[in-house]
Amino acid sequence: MMMDDIRVIIAKGPFSAEDAQYYIECIKSKTKFTLKKVTFTRTDTYLDIRYSFADIPFERIRRIPLADLPERRAVNN
């Protein structure tokens, strides 16, 4: 699908167009480059976001945890 001249691919998992639009707006607000393609892959615990820019031959990957992860401590208090 296309959103604002950006190719959006929902590769795996339940993910709505509204969710995709939210994350695209977050990415746009943090960069000055033009987005070309965004791929969303959702599992039970993570949302992987891969995106590339029109001006830069580089793909960025983000992993966002969807569930609270158990806290790991090196030393117990």
Residue, then its C-alpha position, 0 to 999 in steps of 0.5 A: m500500500m502507499m501512504d503519502d508517497i511512501r511504500v508501506i509493507i506489512a510483512k507479518g502479524p496484525f497491524s492496522a493502517e492507523d498504526a502504520q501512519y502513527y509510526i511513519e509520522c514519528i519517523k518523519s518528525k525525527t529526520k529531514f530525509t524523504l522516506k521511500k519505503v517502510t516495512f512492519t513485521r510484528t511478532d508477539t513480543y516485538l515490532d520490527i520497523r525497517y525503513s529506507f530513504a530516497d536520498i540515502p542508500f541505507e536501510r534503518i532497522r528498529r525493534i520495539p518491544l510490545a510487552d514488558l520485559p522482565e527486569r534483569r539484575a546483575v546483583n540482587n538488592 
